[in-house]
């Protein structure tokens, strides 16, 4: 699974930020995608996002997190998967060419 986020820190109050987990199926099922969304509004989701952000900052620095550079590389996806295991999924979208936060 690939993990993306609108932002993890200093997000402001305009909207509730979310983390997205994207899975893409093989050609046999038409590259169908499943996008799970976790809104960072409850304690478990916020704790998970902090854990993910802290691990990235430890290895790549604070700017890496603040500038959402983690959306451009997949090296911290295993950490995100472990961090968000206990967080509740708030929405699931199934389709192709689904929208996700960019680099």
C-alpha positions as CSV (number, residue, x, y, z in Angstrom):
1,X,0.0,0.0,0.0
2,X,1.1,3.5,-0.7
3,X,0.4,6.3,1.9
4,X,-0.2,9.9,1.2
5,X,-1.4,12.9,3.2
6,X,-2.8,16.4,2.7
7,X,-0.5,17.5,5.6
8,X,0.7,16.0,8.9
9,X,1.7,19.1,10.8
10,X,0.8,22.8,10.8
11,X,-2.3,22.0,8.7
12,X,-4.4,25.0,9.8
13,X,-8.1,25.0,10.6
14,X,-9.6,25.3,7.1
15,X,-10.3,21.6,6.8
16,X,-9.7,18.3,8.5
17,X,-6.6,16.8,7.0
18,X,-6.6,13.2,5.9
19,X,-4.2,10.3,5.3
20,X,-4.8,8.1,2.3
21,X,-3.8,4.5,1.8
22,X,-3.8,3.4,-1.9
23,X,-3.8,-0.1,-3.3
24,X,-3.7,-0.8,-7.0
25,X,-4.7,-4.2,-8.4
26,X,-3.1,-6.0,-11.3
27,X,-4.0,-5.9,-15.0
28,X,-6.3,-8.9,-14.5
29,X,-8.7,-6.7,-12.7
30,X,-8.2,-3.6,-14.8
31,X,-5.8,-1.9,-12.4
32,X,-8.7,-1.2,-10.1
33,X,-7.7,0.9,-7.1
34,X,-8.9,1.1,-3.5
35,X,-8.3,4.3,-1.7
36,X,-8.9,4.3,2.1
37,X,-9.1,7.6,3.8
38,X,-8.4,8.3,7.5
39,X,-9.4,11.7,8.7
40,X,-7.1,13.0,11.4
41,X,-9.9,13.9,13.8
42,X,-9.7,11.3,16.5
43,X,-7.0,10.4,19.0
44,X,-5.9,7.2,17.3
45,X,-5.6,8.8,13.9
46,X,-3.7,11.8,15.3
47,X,-1.4,9.5,17.3
48,X,-0.7,7.4,14.2
49,X,0.1,10.5,12.1
50,X,2.4,11.8,14.8
51,X,4.2,8.4,14.9
52,X,4.6,8.4,11.1
53,X,5.8,12.0,11.0
54,X,8.3,11.5,13.9
55,X,9.9,8.6,12.1
56,X,10.2,10.5,8.9
57,X,11.7,13.6,10.7
58,X,14.2,11.3,12.4
59,X,15.5,10.1,9.1
60,X,14.8,13.0,6.6
61,X,14.3,16.1,8.7
62,X,11.4,18.4,9.5
63,X,11.2,20.0,6.1
64,X,10.5,16.6,4.5
65,X,7.3,16.4,6.6
66,X,6.3,20.0,6.4
67,X,6.6,20.1,2.6
68,X,4.9,16.7,2.2
69,X,7.8,15.2,0.3
70,X,6.7,11.8,1.7
71,X,4.0,11.9,-1.0
72,X,6.8,11.6,-3.6
73,X,8.6,8.5,-2.3
74,X,7.5,5.2,-0.9
75,X,10.3,4.5,1.7
76,X,8.1,5.3,4.7
77,X,5.0,3.4,3.6
78,X,5.8,0.4,5.9
79,X,6.0,2.8,8.9
80,X,2.7,4.3,7.9
81,X,1.1,0.9,7.6
82,X,2.2,-0.1,11.1
83,X,1.3,3.3,12.5
84,X,-2.3,3.4,11.2
85,X,-3.3,-0.2,12.0
86,X,-5.5,1.0,14.9
87,X,-6.9,4.0,13.2
88,X,-10.5,4.0,11.9
89,X,-11.0,4.3,8.1
90,X,-13.5,7.1,7.5
91,X,-14.1,6.6,3.7
92,X,-13.3,4.1,1.0
93,X,-13.3,4.8,-2.7
94,X,-13.0,2.1,-5.4
95,X,-12.3,2.9,-9.0
96,X,-9.4,3.7,-11.4
97,X,-7.2,6.8,-11.7
98,X,-8.3,7.9,-8.2
99,X,-7.1,11.3,-7.0
100,X,-4.5,11.5,-4.2
101,X,-2.3,14.3,-2.8
102,X,0.5,15.1,-5.1
103,X,4.2,15.8,-4.6
